[in-house]
Amino acid sequence: MAYDVARIRSMFPSLESGWAHFDGPGGTQTPRPVGDAVASVLTGPLSNRGTVGESEERAEAAVHGFRLAMADLLDAHPRGIVHGRSATQLIYDFSRNLARDWREGDEVIVTRLDHDANVRPWVQAADHRGATVRWAEFDPATGELPTDAVASLLSDRTRAVAVTGASNLIGTMPDIPAIAAAAHQAGALVFVDGVHLTAHELPDVEEFGADFFVCSPYKFLGPHCGVLAARPELLEGIMPDKLLPATNVVPERFEYGTLPYELLAGVTAAVDVLAGLDPEAAEAAESRRERLAASYASLHEHEEILRARLEAGLRELPGVDIRSRAGRRTPTLLVTFEGRAASEVTSSLAAGKVLAPSGNFYALEVSRHLGLGDEGGLRMGLAPYTDESDVDRLLEGLAGALR
């Protein structure tokens, strides 16, 4: 495989600023093809969806292309792809819809490993319906969320299990297929937050056993929005509040108002960029899904090399505690410093144009469970455009800040 990071970096105008970006878990930089796709749809003939004239047809094509692209990325059905303003909005919408059938004594399981977007909506929905919240705990020493931590909480009253595909704070990747299998055996639905996972591992919603899967394209080179994937027949059984003249067709019944056609085109372009990260590896592929698989394999190898380089360097620095310790995890590292606030180190790095933010990043339960309170730590995340020189600059900046 030939992962040409220099070629990939040339697609990102923002990298010309000279900054080394390790803030990818909060949102990646955007490649030129994505910006071009947004501009092309927004400035070309454009109307509401329809079949009369070029402007309507272009809107229709943007929606159709978006659903096909996200279906390829997630290995889902195009009719099961729902656009939302954000993953948080989608989780709130679907938690409310699903909770309509809950009764007092019903149960929902959430985990301490999740971003608050996949915790608080379920806690609040349960509170409104008189349902009980069960908490699955991860091991703060290892960062692992064992399958049994969820399975042991299941009962015939469990209605939903909300679990992350990968922690956005410490990178831990739970065994989602095993968790889903246990949940389904108990008759519960499984809602997976794949926001952080999708940037590093090619999802397969069916293989995961996820009934619902959400992600955010801006975390994998796209524009700011959210996407939910579910089986069309499952969506058919959910009727959200909506305007009377709005369609009952799935998935449109969940998408309020006029869709942002330009953003949908940007999402499609982002998926195509991901599918072309390693053109040589993808050369023999017959479908976009196969090209995505080949490119993700190359991306994974590239990021693992950089992660090993970064972790080796961190271990040589005095007073650094690496909090990302799980066996299966994304190339995202959370660190804290003996006698030094993480925010101070972030500021020092920024003086050298290295961006590695500090905080809890809305993974509030994770941070607290690690004993870090609401302050969290300094998070470093790799992205497709990260290269060795970026990693070396980060390590040099850290060494200087800790002197």
Solvent accessible surface area in square Angstrom, and as a share of the most:
residue,aa,sasa,rsa
1,M,135,0.60
2,A,45,0.35
3,Y,39,0.15
4,D,67,0.35
5,V,32,0.18
6,A,70,0.55
7,R,83,0.30
8,I,0,0.00
9,R,56,0.20
10,S,77,0.49
11,M,35,0.16
12,F,3,0.01
13,P,53,0.34
14,S,43,0.28
15,L,19,0.09
16,E,145,0.65
17,S,55,0.35
18,G,34,0.33
19,W,75,0.26
20,A,1,0.01
21,H,23,0.10
22,F,0,0.00
23,D,23,0.12
24,G,6,0.06
25,P,8,0.05
26,G,42,0.40
27,G,14,0.13
28,T,19,0.11
29,Q,30,0.14
30,T,59,0.34
31,P,1,0.00
32,R,108,0.39
33,P,52,0.33
34,V,2,0.01
35,G,35,0.34
36,D,82,0.42
37,A,24,0.18
38,V,32,0.19
39,A,49,0.38
40,S,61,0.39
41,V,19,0.11
42,L,98,0.49
43,T,112,0.65
44,G,23,0.22
45,P,68,0.43
46,L,54,0.27
47,S,47,0.30
48,N,96,0.49
49,R,80,0.29
50,G,19,0.18
51,T,114,0.66
52,V,119,0.69
53,G,42,0.40
54,E,104,0.46
55,S,28,0.18
56,E,43,0.19
57,E,91,0.41
58,R,62,0.23
59,A,0,0.00
60,E,58,0.26
61,A,63,0.49
62,A,10,0.07
63,V,1,0.01
64,H,113,0.50
65,G,21,0.20
66,F,1,0.00
67,R,17,0.06
68,L,68,0.34
69,A,0,0.00
70,M,0,0.00
71,A,5,0.04
72,D,41,0.21
73,L,0,0.00
74,L,0,0.00
75,D,59,0.31
76,A,25,0.19
77,H,92,0.41
78,P,42,0.26
79,R,101,0.37
80,G,0,0.00
81,I,0,0.00
82,V,0,0.00
83,H,17,0.08
84,G,4,0.04
85,R,178,0.65
86,S,24,0.15
87,A,9,0.07
88,T,55,0.32
89,Q,44,0.20
90,L,1,0.01
91,I,0,0.00
92,Y,61,0.23
93,D,30,0.16
94,F,1,0.00
95,S,0,0.00
96,R,136,0.50
97,N,19,0.10
98,L,22,0.11
99,A,3,0.03
100,R,100,0.36
101,D,111,0.57
102,W,9,0.03
103,R,140,0.51
104,E,146,0.65
105,G,30,0.29
106,D,4,0.02
107,E,17,0.08
108,V,0,0.00
109,I,0,0.00
110,V,0,0.00
111,T,0,0.00
112,R,55,0.20
113,L,0,0.00
114,D,0,0.00
115,H,45,0.20
116,D,28,0.15
117,A,11,0.09
118,N,0,0.00
119,V,0,0.00
120,R,62,0.23
121,P,2,0.01
122,W,0,0.00
123,V,34,0.20
124,Q,69,0.31
125,A,6,0.05
126,A,0,0.00
127,D,108,0.56
128,H,145,0.65
129,R,100,0.37
130,G,38,0.37
131,A,14,0.11
132,T,51,0.30
133,V,35,0.20
134,R,98,0.36
135,W,65,0.23
136,A,1,0.00
137,E,76,0.34
138,F,4,0.02
139,D,57,0.30
140,P,60,0.38
141,A,64,0.49
142,T,55,0.32
143,G,1,0.01
144,E,63,0.28
145,L,6,0.03
146,P,68,0.43
147,T,42,0.24
148,D,96,0.50
149,A,23,0.18
150,V,0,0.00
151,A,32,0.25
152,S,74,0.48
153,L,50,0.25
154,L,33,0.16
155,S,41,0.27
156,D,116,0.60
157,R,93,0.34
158,T,0,0.00
159,R,83,0.30
160,A,2,0.02
161,V,0,0.00
162,A,0,0.00
163,V,0,0.00
164,T,3,0.02
165,G,2,0.02
166,A,2,0.02
167,S,1,0.00
168,N,16,0.08
169,L,0,0.00
170,I,0,0.00
171,G,0,0.00
172,T,0,0.00
173,M,18,0.08
174,P,8,0.05
175,D,71,0.37
176,I,5,0.02
177,P,58,0.37
178,A,34,0.26
179,I,1,0.00
180,A,1,0.01
181,A,62,0.48
182,A,24,0.19
183,A,0,0.00
184,H,75,0.33
185,Q,167,0.74
186,A,33,0.25
187,G,61,0.59
188,A,3,0.02
189,L,51,0.26
190,V,0,0.00
191,F,2,0.01
192,V,0,0.00
193,D,8,0.04
194,G,0,0.00
195,V,20,0.11
196,H,8,0.03
197,L,6,0.03
198,T,0,0.00
199,A,13,0.10
200,H,7,0.03
201,E,44,0.20
202,L,38,0.19
203,P,0,0.00
204,D,27,0.14
205,V,5,0.03
206,E,109,0.49
207,E,124,0.56
208,F,29,0.12
209,G,22,0.21
210,A,5,0.04
211,D,5,0.03
212,F,0,0.00
213,F,0,0.00
214,V,0,0.00
215,C,0,0.00
216,S,4,0.02
217,P,0,0.00
218,Y,51,0.19
219,K,24,0.10
220,F,3,0.01
221,L,1,0.00
222,G,4,0.04
223,P,14,0.09
224,H,132,0.59
225,C,2,0.01
226,G,0,0.00
227,V,0,0.00
228,L,0,0.00
229,A,0,0.00
230,A,5,0.04
231,R,81,0.30
232,P,13,0.08
233,E,115,0.52
234,L,34,0.17
235,L,0,0.00
236,E,82,0.37
237,G,70,0.68
238,I,16,0.08
239,M,94,0.42
240,P,6,0.04
241,D,104,0.54
242,K,53,0.22
243,L,128,0.64
244,L,172,0.86
245,P,125,0.79
246,A,43,0.33
247,T,61,0.35
248,N,86,0.44
249,V,87,0.50
250,V,3,0.02
251,P,3,0.02
252,E,36,0.16
253,R,19,0.07
254,F,9,0.04
255,E,18,0.08
256,Y,120,0.46
257,G,64,0.61
258,T,92,0.54
259,L,17,0.09
260,P,35,0.22
261,Y,13,0.05
262,E,36,0.16
263,L,49,0.24
264,L,0,0.00
265,A,14,0.11
266,G,0,0.00
267,V,0,0.00
268,T,26,0.15
269,A,14,0.11
270,A,0,0.00
271,V,0,0.00
272,D,65,0.34
273,V,13,0.08
274,L,1,0.01
275,A,3,0.02
276,G,27,0.26
277,L,0,0.00
278,D,0,0.00
279,P,70,0.44
280,E,110,0.49
281,A,33,0.25
282,A,6,0.05
283,E,142,0.64
284,A,96,0.75
285,A,28,0.22
286,E,160,0.72
287,S,45,0.29
288,R,44,0.16
289,R,51,0.19
290,E,83,0.37
291,R,87,0.32
292,L,0,0.00
293,A,47,0.37
294,A,22,0.17
295,S,0,0.00
296,Y,7,0.03
297,A,49,0.38
298,S,2,0.01
299,L,0,0.00
300,H,74,0.33
301,E,86,0.39
302,H,25,0.11
303,E,3,0.01
304,E,52,0.23
305,I,99,0.50
306,L,2,0.01
307,R,35,0.13
308,A,60,0.46
309,R,94,0.34
310,L,1,0.01
311,E,13,0.06
312,A,51,0.39
313,G,14,0.13
314,L,1,0.01
315,R,160,0.58
316,E,147,0.66
317,L,28,0.14
318,P,96,0.60
319,G,34,0.32
320,V,28,0.16
321,D,53,0.27
322,I,28,0.14
323,R,48,0.18
324,S,3,0.02
325,R,104,0.38
326,A,3,0.02
327,G,67,0.65
328,R,135,0.49
329,R,36,0.13
330,T,1,0.00
331,P,8,0.05
332,T,0,0.00
333,L,1,0.00
334,L,0,0.00
335,V,0,0.00
336,T,20,0.12
337,F,16,0.07
338,E,148,0.66
339,G,86,0.83
340,R,81,0.29
341,A,47,0.37
342,A,16,0.12
343,S,68,0.44
344,E,96,0.43
345,V,0,0.00
346,T,24,0.14
347,S,74,0.48
348,S,50,0.32
349,L,2,0.01
350,A,35,0.27
351,A,93,0.72
352,G,46,0.45
353,K,83,0.35
354,V,6,0.03
355,L,51,0.25
356,A,0,0.00
357,P,32,0.20
358,S,34,0.22
359,G,18,0.18
360,N,31,0.16
361,F,41,0.17
362,Y,156,0.59
363,A,0,0.00
364,L,41,0.20
365,E,15,0.07
366,V,0,0.00
367,S,0,0.00
368,R,120,0.44
369,H,55,0.25
370,L,17,0.09
371,G,66,0.64
372,L,29,0.14
373,G,35,0.34
374,D,77,0.40
375,E,144,0.65
376,G,8,0.08
377,G,0,0.00
378,L,0,0.00
379,R,6,0.02
380,M,1,0.00
381,G,0,0.00
382,L,2,0.01
383,A,2,0.02
384,P,6,0.04
385,Y,2,0.01
386,T,0,0.00
387,D,23,0.12
388,E,82,0.37
389,S,63,0.40
390,D,5,0.03
391,V,0,0.00
392,D,45,0.24
393,R,79,0.29
394,L,0,0.00
395,L,29,0.14
396,E,118,0.53
397,G,24,0.23
398,L,0,0.00
399,A,32,0.25
400,G,32,0.31
401,A,12,0.10
402,L,26,0.13
403,R,223,0.81
